[in-house]
Amino acid sequence: MRKSGVLLPVFSLPSKYGIGCFSKEAYQFVDFLAKAKQTYWQILPLGPTSFGDSPYQSFSIFAGNPYFICLEDLVDEGLLTIKECEEVDFGTDKRVVNYERLYQNRFTLLKKAYHRADLSKDNKYAKFTNENAFWLDNYALYMSVKNHFSDRSFDQWDNNIKMRSPEAISYYEEKLADVIGFYKFLQYKFMVQWTNLKKYANSKGIVIIGDIPIYVSYDSSDVWANPELFQLDTDKSLLSVAGCPPDGFSVDGQLWGNPIYDWDYHEKTGFAWWKLRMAKCKELYDVIRIDHFRGFDEYYSIPADSTSAVTGMWKPGPGMKLFHALKETLSGCSIIAEDLGFITDSVRQLVKDTGFPNMKVLEFAFDERDTGNRSEYLPHNYSQNCVVYTGTHDNETLMGWLDSITPYEYKSVKEYVDYQGNDNSDLADRLICLAHSCIADTCIIPFQDYLHLDNEARINQPSTLGGNWVWRMQTEDMNEALAQHIGSLTTLYQRA
């Protein structure tokens, strides 16, 4: 069936206290999507963010971001007061997330709420901690010990706790018991609030597309507690890291720095960790978009001591063995394969063998640097089993892109959509209509593109630090006129 949706990160929602969260504005956005006759709300990863604020670098792939906990709900529960929330300075610019202020101030409020909560009488809390103990215990201990060592990564801790000696585990569990309880409380509140929001969205006919990174962060409880899953030395130091090779977009390639999986070990366990991971994702989302899908076919391995990605090499990934093992776990859950970048025939075959829809990005269709892949992104070459985007969170906004492309590329865009005018807003609308009208079963448009916003509203510029993951919409942006406009497009192109 033909369907459409909107891409908007949770942190980009409006709210009173510094960052988009599971507040009333999130419910208002769901109502907006329903009025606009949309089927999907696509978000970015929900995990707790680390240095750089990227949702793709998290302290745990199982945990949720405490910043998304709605403070008003805690006020309603009697755990905080409005005065306490309003006295905190989260920054003055409502269109930008100030992560420094959040880090300095939000946890102070959350700790007050924790110490006022009577968790000993909360049966739902006990049930949550028991059912999630397989990751929650390690995560809460990791974050507590990390705080104890001035927020440094585990490779800079004392060796006994770095290597998880039983004596050290017992010592820190007792010494940091209150802090451990705090981190478990945060995950409980996150899950309760997210579950309520997701249920509301589903009741309005809105399906949640979640996004999961293929890799985990080195600075994470995942690596600290499960070193055997990764290519590490005996002292838990990195042997190789992930990235991507040089291409038309980056002369030195991209050095991501994530640890690489020991796929032989995963296979010996029947991919048990992946089953746990995907089961958790299935609990959180209705549809799962797997980032960097080509890494399951071949992964780019870079020596850990390299200063650029030039020294890396491609190595074989698990391929269909992983997805055969996950078949039962993923039953009833849809997958989207993010297969962007330089795609080989073997990657195309893997996507075909899984049957998952892959991604098409209109902004890639006209890039004169990428002549090898361009035709794959032109709509006349699509199959039905794909998801079309004008751009993703890593791209410029449509308006920003139209302002920055070369004269040759700009001319190609105008010719393709048969546009003779000079108004980029009109041209952006033509491209949005092109996405809606094409044969792809699913069409996802970033919310900024509907708003005709320039690159000040860009979510992320890969391989840069600072200024990313900060853009926020305002309540007035989700207005009745826009909902009707999107709804009319959706109806016209039979995606309602």
Salt bridges, closest charged atoms under 4 A:
GLU77 OE1 - LYS189 NZ 2.60
GLU84 OE2 - ARG116 NH2 2.63
GLU86 OE2 - LYS16 NZ 3.15
GLU87 OE2 - LYS83 NZ 2.51
ASP89 OD2 - ARG101 NH1 3.06
ASP118 OD2 - LYS121 NZ 3.83
GLU131 OE2 - LYS127 NZ 2.78
ASP137 OD1 - LYS184 NZ 3.03
ASP178 OD2 - HIS115 NE2 3.01
ASP211 OD2 - ARG289 NH2 3.01
ASP219 OD2 - LYS146 NZ 2.67
GLU267 OE1 - LYS321 NZ 3.10
GLU283 OE1 - LYS280 NZ 3.62
ASP286 OD1 - LYS198 NZ 2.81
ASP291 OD1 - ARG289 NH2 2.71
GLU298 OE1 - ARG294 NH2 3.41
ASP345 OD1 - ARG348 NH1 2.78
ASP367 OD2 - ARG369 NH2 2.87
GLU376 OE2 - ARG348 NH2 2.23
ASP394 OD2 - HIS393 NE2 3.44
GLU415 OE2 - LYS411 NZ 2.58
ASP429 OD1 - HIS452 NE2 2.79
ASP477 OD2 - ARG95 NH1 3.20
GLU480 OE1 - LYS35 NZ 3.56
